[in-house]
Amino acid sequence: MGYHGKRVVIKLGVAVVVFTLVSITVVLGFFKPLDEGVYQHLSWRNMLVEAFSATADIVFLVAVWLVLVAADIARFKRVSLHSLELGLLLFITVLLDASLKLLFRIPRPGLASIPSGNVLLSIDYYGYPSGHATRAFAIAVLEGKRRGIASALFYAWALGICFTRLLLGVHWFSDVLGGVVAGFIAYYTAEILLGPVLALAGLVGLGGLVRKQ
């Protein structure tokens, strides 16, 4: 493992430690006064807020990713490394979000209990961590490597997504905070797994489908 790889592993470890500390304080109820205060006083549901928030929906993001992949193939006859990493990142955020929601099982605001039945179907009733915040910040960190105005715009978008989740009243403040940290975990995990994924693609004869520059 090179210097860059070691740095990424260290950053992932730090993100996991921070998420663990935040989660402990959430489970112990330390965020409850702040969560309830934000929920009671910060509310502004309208179509614009809902539309902006929807730009971090997994269905919307997968659709955007498919368009990028189609554009890569049309232009280069191969998938770009950026598109591959973005797809891997989205896949990781889905798994991470579902796993953490099932682990903590903290209801969203206004949901005192979770309906019985299929566990997987009840995932959407859990709020911690926010999947939208996780995806938004994971993408912001990925695109932040571009530097300049593009980086600033992606981070502004991610912060806006977090704010809309609070305005819509679908998450506690602690849900969003946990989602932000989980976004960094997802990004660093994708960074670590990208090399093995490329190696596996080469082993099965698909390496030529990836444009590495």
C-alpha angles and dihedrals in degrees: 000000000000130000092269092050092051091050091052091050090050091049090049090051091051091049091050091050092049091048090049092052092047091048092051091053090047094050091047090054098243091133095050098097092047092043093052093043093053092044093052098044105031111067130130112149116181139133095268093053091046092048093050091047089051090064087078094049110122092233091055093046093048089051090052090048092052090052090052091049091049090050091050092052093046092051105033104013086235139074115260120238089241092056091047092052092046091052091048090048093052091049091052093048091053093051094042094047094049093044095050094045090052091045097052100026095196111167121235119248112293094020109103094173138023118237114248121243135067109019094213092053090053095057092097090060091064119083109189115120109014110240092203092054091046094052094042096053094041089056092043091055091047094048091039088077087075090071124201125056094338091060092049092049094052092049090047089052091050092050089047091053090053091050093050092053088059094043090052091050093230096121141037117238089250090055090058094044091051090048092054092055091043087055090062090048090053093048096049090045090054090049090054095045097045093081095050090046090054090047091051091049089054093049093054093045098256098108092101090063092068121080103211098192 
